Structure formats: structure tokens, C-alpha cells
Amino acid sequence: MNMKLKDNYDVIVVGGGPAGIMAGLASLKTGASTLIIERNGFLGGAATNSVLGPISPFHFGDEQVINGIPQDFMEELIKVHGSTGHLKALDPYGSGAYLGFYDREKYKYVAEAMIVKAGGDIFYHAFISDIEKKGNKVTGVTAITKSGSRTFGAKIVIDASGDGDAAVMAGAGYVYGNPETGRAQPGSSMFEMVNVDTDRVYDYIYENPDDFEWKSDLIPIREYSNRLKQHYFVAQGFKKLVKQAVAAGDLCFGRDSVIVLNGIHYGSIHFNATRVSGYNFADPIEKSSSEMDGRRQIESVSEFMIKYVPGFENAYVSVTSNEVGVRETRHIKGLYTLTAADVGEGRKFDDVVSRGYFPIDIHNPNGATGYTKGSNGGCWVDLKDTYDIPIRCLIPEKPDGMVLSGRCISGTSEAHGSYRTQGGIMGIGQASGVIAGLCAQKGIEPREIDVKEVQDKLVEFGASVWRNEEKKAKEEAHAKKCVREYMGKRDKSITKKEILEQYFE
Ligand SMILES: Cc1cc2nc3c(=O)[nH]c(=O)nc-3n(C[C@H](O)[C@H](O)[C@H](O)COP(=O)(O)OP(=O)(O)OC[C@H]3O[C@@H](n4cnc5c(N)ncnc54)[C@H](O)[C@@H]3O)c2cc1C
């Protein structure tokens, strides 16, 4: 392979995370020439680089609200034995309605192969260092590399950098985290352990139900590769053991309980367990300190697991995040700022371009505890209904020539707490690519586009822009049937009895 890059593109996507991948694919699908610029040597952003475990739901309840290119990506992953597809969480509290486990190496491969197949270019190992502008309009980007810098012209630039780097360089306004507290959600240094006897871990959870804040069996709603495990679970707790280990001086980390979930492969357990709090992740010096904090916590938690938790006696750490997982940094100021009320009340907007569905999930920025009542700690707030993300949240107040994507779109810290997981982010990514692709080819600004054209194109690509009641009813009936069949065959369950019973009434 000998890729040549052009000097000018219709659309340049800054950042190749879940948002950037979807933005790139959608832009290409509209017919726009597209370049993704990514500072790492692979795609996936936090999903691969920070060693995430599952893709959180595309669903509200059983209704699949993220569809189109994000689902095409899941299908490709499933085809190459790289994903379980969406597994239904019987108890969605703490983890969301569905979880789709994936192999991170397959994720990198599939994302890249899809972009290349669609005719897109990818420039790896290139860090955006400047934005080219004429007056208020962005006209290109400059990327710094090991061999100096290179400038590319673009009709539209999509900022999918997570932190909103391109928008900030271009002079856009922003807030960091929650301006009332001056804090953003904590990060987590993620890791996995292998050679774990996962059945014994499951049995421990089963035998010690009161030791867990939440826990759930996960149910397949379709077949997937028989090379992968066929039973997955998630739980947060081990509180007694944590307390004991902390008292003995054997454990020191930012939480009072440990979240465990299966890794996708046999014998592996994934840990979203550390809490790296109090750092400004947009500040490289503070972020450097956070890496060291996270690594020390990984060492402490993994040794705790080996010493205290049944099933981990012969386990070892197989992978740690290359970069601390950063949940939240800057929110760029757009033509509209999505609020907690919009999200919580399930508000709809005429200029919808994607849909949100995940509870407001804020990890405690101040302390070790899990979800608490009130605004001082972390929270998990269920939504009344799905909500709409209007196109205005993806268009910066200034400058022109730019579309926002992924976690830096215009929303409050609380609203971000909902749309921030991969499903929501991929839906936003898809929409941003359609907006940019259409604008670039029409020679207009994102603020000038007729949203109807964007919606029509999204529907053509298979996206769910509005609820389809008939489809929703079918999905609910199918999920119920799958739960009955699957759980009917199991001899034990860690899911709360009253939740399980609902399926067998
Ligand atoms: C600890 C943690 C746990 C999580 N757990 C889950 C989970 O279980 N399930 C789930 O669905 N979601 C989870 N998420 C959320 C998920 O990671 C995000 O939804 C998603 O990664 C956000 O995608 P993004 O593309 O907006 O940003 P990112 O993933 O941050 O991607 C941004 C990309 O831009 C690149 N980039 C940044 N700046 C530049 C620059 N200046 N020049 C060039 N490239 C640049 C980066 O290298 C990166 O590839 C978790 C997040 C964290 C941090």
C-alpha cells in the first residue's frame, strides 16, 4: 500500500475516534473527498487507545435508536469475529440497556478497512497544530509530524478531536467541564486481566449479592461467532473485599468498589475500575500526572484482585490504556447548547440530526463513591424518553467552515453525561459527516444548509431520525423472547430476582 495524500479535500476530519470514523464514512458516502487526520497510528480514539470494553447501547429500552453507518460498522465487526453485537442488560442500571463487546484490534482493522474501501484517506501520526482561516471561515488545517508540518485545504473541517482542539484553535468559544464546579468528569485508566477463572468470579457475585451495587446477566439477541464466549455479565461491587484490602493497606485507588465486566475473549476480565480525578485533561502537564496516578491505581487494583478475589489467583494484566481514558473536557459553544432538561425530559426538535437515549451518567468528580443523590457527586439519571440532538449543537457559533462532532459538541456537562457513550457519539459522528459532505459539495456553510436535506440523507443511510413505533414494538417483542429462551436454559443468574421475574410473568 502506498497512499498518496492530496493537498485539498472537500472534508477533513480531525481525529479518528468513534465520532471521526463515522463522520469520515458518512462524508464519503455523500460523495465528498475526505481525509481523516489522526495523531495515533490507528483509529478508534478512546475505544481502542484507552482500552474500552464494550460499546454501550444503541438503544433506549429495546428500541434501537442509533442505526445506519454505526450499525454497518457493528455488522462488519461481527462478521470478522470481532463483536458479540448488542447484548441486552437485564438490569440496565449502571451499564445501560445493551452492551456490545468488541475486540479492539478488530475495531482498528475494520474501521480502517471501511474508510479505505469507501475511498477515504487517513493521515496517521499527525497532530493538528494550526487552523487555516480566511476571515471567519476555516479553509484548512496544518498538521505537525516528525518531518515537519503539512497544510491541507478543506471546504469543511469536522472537529472530532474529542477535546475540540481544532475549534479552539479556530477561535470558537467553549466551557471546560461543568463551569459551576470548574470540574470535568474523572478519567479512568482502563485495563484487562487474563487467565481468570471467570466462572468463579461469576459464582462469587452470585453468592454475595449484597456486596454489589449493581449486576446483570447480558443476553444475546442474535447469533454471533462461536469463537467468542456465549455468556457475559457486568457488576460493580466487591465492597467487602475492597474495605478489607484498604484496611490492610493492600489497596489504594479512587473508588470504594470495583466494576468488572467480561473482556470479549475467554478468561479475560475488563476493568473500568480506577478513578483519576482532579486533573484538567486539556492541560498536558496535568494529564501527564494523571497517567502516573492511573498506572499506580492499575497496579494496586490488579494486585488486589489476585490476592483477594476468587478466580484471579493465576491472572495477570494483559493490557493497560495507552492514554488515560478521558470522559469530558471542553464543550464548544454552538448555535444551541443542549441542556440537562432537554435530555432528561426527552425533548424533540424539528432540526434533529441524531437521537440520544443513554441515562445521564456522571462519574463522581469529587470522591470515591459511586452514584449519589444530589449534584455533589456522581449520578445516574434515567431519561423520560429519547431526546433529539438538533443540528445547531453541531455548528459552532464561530467560525464558519466547521462542523462539531463527538464529545465536543455544544452541550452542558450534564447533557454530555448522556450523549457521551459510543452509540450516541457514533450517531453524532454520522450526522456531522452528512452535514459536512453536503455543505462541501454545495459550497455552502453549515449554518445555511436546509436540515431537511440532511435528514433525508441520514434516512437514506439507514439512520433512525424519528421513532418508528412498529419497529420499536417488534424489537421489544424480540428481546423478550430472547431473554425467555436464553435464561430459561441457565441454571443460575446474578440479575435481581424481581427484574428477571418480569420476563416470565
Ligand atoms: C474511561 C472511559 C470509559 C468509557 N466507557 C465506555 C463504555 O463502556 N462504553 C461506551 O460506549 N463508551 C464508553 N466511553 C465513552 C467513549 O470512549 C466515547 O464515547 C468516545 O471515545 C468518544 O469519541 P470521540 O470520537 O468523540 O472522541 P475520542 O474517542 O476522544 O477520539 C478523539 C480522537 O481524536 C484524536 N485527536 C485528538 N486531538 C487531536 C489532534 N490535535 N490532532 C489529531 N488527532 C487528534 C485522538 O487521538 C482520538 O483518536 C468511555 C470513555 C472513557 C474515557
PDBQT file of the ligand as one rigid body, heavy atoms in Angstrom, charges set to zero:
ROOT
HETATM    1  C1  LIG A 601     -12.795   5.721  30.953  1.00  0.00    +0.000 C 
HETATM    2  C2  LIG A 601     -13.852   5.693  29.912  1.00  0.00    +0.000 A 
HETATM    3  C3  LIG A 601     -14.737   4.630  29.844  1.00  0.00    +0.000 A 
HETATM    4  C4  LIG A 601     -15.696   4.587  28.869  1.00  0.00    +0.000 A 
HETATM    5  N1  LIG A 601     -16.506   3.512  28.795  1.00  0.00    +0.000 NA
HETATM    6  C5  LIG A 601     -17.349   3.407  27.755  1.00  0.00    +0.000 A 
HETATM    7  C6  LIG A 601     -18.095   2.235  27.573  1.00  0.00    +0.000 A 
HETATM    8  O1  LIG A 601     -18.006   1.282  28.347  1.00  0.00    +0.000 OA
HETATM    9  N2  LIG A 601     -18.927   2.168  26.505  1.00  0.00    +0.000 N 
HETATM   10  C7  LIG A 601     -19.022   3.189  25.603  1.00  0.00    +0.000 A 
HETATM   11  O2  LIG A 601     -19.769   3.075  24.645  1.00  0.00    +0.000 OA
HETATM   12  N3  LIG A 601     -18.342   4.316  25.764  1.00  0.00    +0.000 NA
HETATM   13  C8  LIG A 601     -17.501   4.452  26.801  1.00  0.00    +0.000 A 
HETATM   14  N4  LIG A 601     -16.760   5.574  26.935  1.00  0.00    +0.000 N 
HETATM   15  C9  LIG A 601     -17.005   6.718  26.037  1.00  0.00    +0.000 C 
HETATM   16  C10 LIG A 601     -16.253   6.633  24.710  1.00  0.00    +0.000 C 
HETATM   17  O3  LIG A 601     -14.911   6.456  24.942  1.00  0.00    +0.000 OA
HETATM   18  C11 LIG A 601     -16.504   7.904  23.949  1.00  0.00    +0.000 C 
HETATM   19  O4  LIG A 601     -17.850   7.907  23.606  1.00  0.00    +0.000 OA
HETATM   20  C12 LIG A 601     -15.784   8.036  22.652  1.00  0.00    +0.000 C 
HETATM   21  O5  LIG A 601     -14.470   7.570  22.681  1.00  0.00    +0.000 OA
HETATM   22  C13 LIG A 601     -15.789   9.481  22.232  1.00  0.00    +0.000 C 
HETATM   23  O6  LIG A 601     -15.467   9.506  20.895  1.00  0.00    +0.000 OA
HETATM   24  P1  LIG A 601     -14.857  10.780  20.169  1.00  0.00    +0.000 P 
HETATM   25  O7  LIG A 601     -14.541  10.320  18.801  1.00  0.00    +0.000 OA
HETATM   26  O8  LIG A 601     -15.737  11.946  20.362  1.00  0.00    +0.000 OA
HETATM   27  O9  LIG A 601     -13.522  11.134  20.992  1.00  0.00    +0.000 OA
HETATM   28  P2  LIG A 601     -12.218  10.285  21.254  1.00  0.00    +0.000 P 
HETATM   29  O10 LIG A 601     -12.509   8.861  21.437  1.00  0.00    +0.000 OA
HETATM   30  O11 LIG A 601     -11.530  11.021  22.346  1.00  0.00    +0.000 OA
HETATM   31  O12 LIG A 601     -11.395  10.427  19.904  1.00  0.00    +0.000 OA
HETATM   32  C14 LIG A 601     -10.728  11.605  19.535  1.00  0.00    +0.000 C 
HETATM   33  C15 LIG A 601      -9.659  11.254  18.512  1.00  0.00    +0.000 C 
HETATM   34  O13 LIG A 601      -9.021  12.444  18.066  1.00  0.00    +0.000 OA
HETATM   35  C16 LIG A 601      -7.602  12.291  18.079  1.00  0.00    +0.000 C 
HETATM   36  N5  LIG A 601      -7.043  13.622  18.311  1.00  0.00    +0.000 N 
HETATM   37  C17 LIG A 601      -7.246  14.402  19.393  1.00  0.00    +0.000 A 
HETATM   38  N6  LIG A 601      -6.627  15.576  19.247  1.00  0.00    +0.000 NA
HETATM   39  C18 LIG A 601      -6.012  15.532  18.041  1.00  0.00    +0.000 A 
HETATM   40  C19 LIG A 601      -5.212  16.445  17.342  1.00  0.00    +0.000 A 
HETATM   41  N7  LIG A 601      -4.955  17.674  17.826  1.00  0.00    +0.000 N 
HETATM   42  N8  LIG A 601      -4.741  16.076  16.134  1.00  0.00    +0.000 NA
HETATM   43  C20 LIG A 601      -5.007  14.847  15.615  1.00  0.00    +0.000 A 
HETATM   44  N9  LIG A 601      -5.775  13.938  16.254  1.00  0.00    +0.000 NA
HETATM   45  C21 LIG A 601      -6.281  14.287  17.443  1.00  0.00    +0.000 A 
HETATM   46  C22 LIG A 601      -7.365  11.319  19.209  1.00  0.00    +0.000 C 
HETATM   47  O14 LIG A 601      -6.141  10.646  19.080  1.00  0.00    +0.000 OA
HETATM   48  C23 LIG A 601      -8.564  10.366  19.093  1.00  0.00    +0.000 C 
HETATM   49  O15 LIG A 601      -8.311   9.311  18.219  1.00  0.00    +0.000 OA
HETATM   50  C24 LIG A 601     -15.799   5.649  27.923  1.00  0.00    +0.000 A 
HETATM   51  C25 LIG A 601     -14.904   6.715  27.980  1.00  0.00    +0.000 A 
HETATM   52  C26 LIG A 601     -13.940   6.730  28.947  1.00  0.00    +0.000 A 
HETATM   53  C27 LIG A 601     -12.980   7.849  28.948  1.00  0.00    +0.000 C 
ENDROOT
TORSDOF 0
